[in-house]
Amino acid sequence: GGVLVVAAEAGLPLRLLEIGASAGLNLRLDRFRYESAHGSWGDPGSHLTLVDRWLSAPPVLDVDVTVVERRGCDPSPIDPTTEEGRLEISAPIWPDQTDRFERLAAAIEVARTVPATVDPESAATWLPRRLSEGVPGTATVVFHSVMLEYMDRPDREAALEAIRSAGEGVDPEAPLAWLRMEPDEGFDEFRVDLTTWPGGRERRLALAHPHGVWVRWLDTAD
């Protein structure tokens, strides 16, 4: 939903840059199918369909998304297209959670056909370099989910400063969006926030279950 908001507002192809990307499955998020009583989006023929996760309608659904770059970073990235990688990302799933195994297998099939690069590097050093490579005519989306708390404080502050600094000096022809799902004060629901530049506009788009079981989109009108 957040990526759809960025695509609709920017009206440009997207560069997806994920920090803490692990196996990079979320770098293929535009190639999944999303269905609910509140609306649907994505390729009906996708290997992976996520059903009934939206408790309310996302802000934008009627938009096409074109992704021109998929790149992430992680200190210890996993290649999900290898047998070793498949086993590694399957290990945390409890044996009786067959639905999760099925979704993971489907996501891996998407990954096999949609290339994405995950560099073995900290966000603190990776982001400044990538954000200096803004491409006119594209919008860059830096995104992450439940990862800031796992960074040590100096690296976290360096990564966030790189995003804000890039936003302050952004080329209007290459806008920047910072999209994240991170814990709020409690852990019952996580916040989905979006900051966009030029302008530095900040919005809370949604509240979500920590594991993505549900998402409740908010009224984001000014």
N, C-alpha and C positions, 0 to 999 in steps of 0.2 A: 504493500500500500504506500509506503513512504517513497519508494522508487517511482511509483506511478505519479505521485504528486510532483516530484522533481521533473520527471519527463514532461508532464503536462505544462508546468510553469515555464520551463526552460525552452521547450520546443526544439530541442537539439538531441543529437545522438549522445550516449552516455559512456563515460569511462568509469568502470566500477573498481574501486580500490578498497579492499577489505583488510583491516588489521586484526591480528589474532585469527587468521583464516583457517587454521588447522588443515583439513583436507580440501578446503576450497569449494565445498558443495554449495554454499550460499552464493558463490560467484556465478552460479548458473540459475539464480532465482527467477529470472525472466523466462526460463524454459520449462518451468513447472506450471501445472494447471491448478487454479484455485476456484473452488465451487462452494456456494452457500446459498441459503434462502435470501440473502441480502445482495446477491450479485455474484458474477463469475468473471474470471479473467484468465487469459493464457491459452496455449495450444491445447485443444481437446484431445489431441493425439499424443500428448506428452506421456512419457513412461511414469511420471509421478503426478498424482492428483491429490491435493490436500482438500479435504471435505469438511464443511461446517466448522471452520475455525473462527469465522467472523461473527461476533455477536451483534454487530451493527454494520452498516454499509461503509466501506472505505471512502475517503474523500473524493477519489477519482477512480473511475473504471474505464471510461471511454477514451483510451489513449493507447497508441502503439509505442512500443519501446524498442529502440535500436541500440545495441551495445557494441561499441567499437573496440573496447579493451576490457579484459578481465584479469586483474592482477591482485595478488594479496601478499601478505608476509606473515610469518610465524617462526618463532625460534626453532621449532621442530616440526616442520610440515610433514604431512602424510600424503602419499599418492594413492587415492582411493581406487585407481584403475588396476593396481597390482594386487595379487592375492595377499601379500603381507599387509598391505595397507587396508584391504577390506577386513582382514581379521582384527587389525588394531582398532579400527573405528567401530567394529562390532562388539568388541570385548566388554564395554560398559553396559550393554543392553542385557537386562535380565532374561533368562531363557524362556520365560512364559510370555514375554512381550512380543508375540509374533507379529503384531501390526507394525511395531517399530522396525523389526527386521525387514518386513516387506517394503516399508517406505525407504529404508536405507538402500536396499537392493535396487529399487527404482531410481533413486537419486544417483547411484553409482552408474546405472545405465545412461542417464543423462550426461554424467561427467565423461563417459567414454566417447560421446559424440560432440561435446562442446568443450573445446580446450580452454584451460585457464592455468595461469602460472602462479605458484605460491613460492616466494623467495624465502630462504632460510635466514631470516634477519629480524631484529627487533624493530618495532614501529618507530622507536625514537630516532633511529638512523635512516630507516627506509622512507618514512613520510616526507622529510624535507627534500629528498632527492626527487621523489615522484611528483610532489606538488610543485616543483620548479619546472615541470614538463607539461604545463597546461597547454592544450591544443585549441587554438581559436576554432570556433564552430562546434565545440563539444562542451558538455557539462560534466564535471568531475564529481563523483559521489564517493566520499570517504565514509565507510560504514563499519560498524562492529556490533557485536551482541555478547553481553555478559563477559567482558574480558578486562575492563579497566582495573577491577579489583585484584586481578592476578599479576599486574605489572608492579614492579617496585616503584616507589614514589618518584625518583629522579627520571626514570624512563617514561612514566606516565605524564609527568609535567612537561617533558620535552616533546612528547607526541602531541599533546593538546596544544602546546604553544606553536608547534609547526602548523597545525590546522588553522588556528586563529591568525597567525602571521600571514599565511597564504591567503586567507580570506580578506584581510585588510588590504592586500596589494593585488587583488584579483583583477584580471582583465575582464571587462564587461562582456567580451565576446567569448570568454571561456569561464562561465560561472562555476562556483564551487558550492557543494552541498555536504553537510555533515549530518549523517543519519545514524542514530544509535538506539539500541535497546539495552538499558542498564537498570539495576535495582534502584528503587526509590528509598525512602527512609526505612520502610519495612521490606519484607521479601514475599508478601502474598501476591503482589502484582508489580510488574516492571513497567517503566515508562518508555515510550517510544517518542523520541524528540528529534526535531529537525531544525538545523540552522542553515540559512542560505546567504550567500554573498554574490554580488555586491549588496551591501546594506546591513548584513548581519542580523537578519530577521530570525527570531527564535520562536518555535511553536512546539507545543505538546500535541502530537498527532493521535496518540492512543495509549491505552493501558493494556498490558498483556500478561498472560500466565507466564511464569518463569521459563517453562519448557515449551511455550508456544501452543498450548492446548486450546487457548482462546485469545482473541484480540477484540477489544472494545474500542472502536474508533470514536474520536471526540469531535465536537463541532469546532472547526479551526477557523471559522470566519472571523475577520477582524472586528 
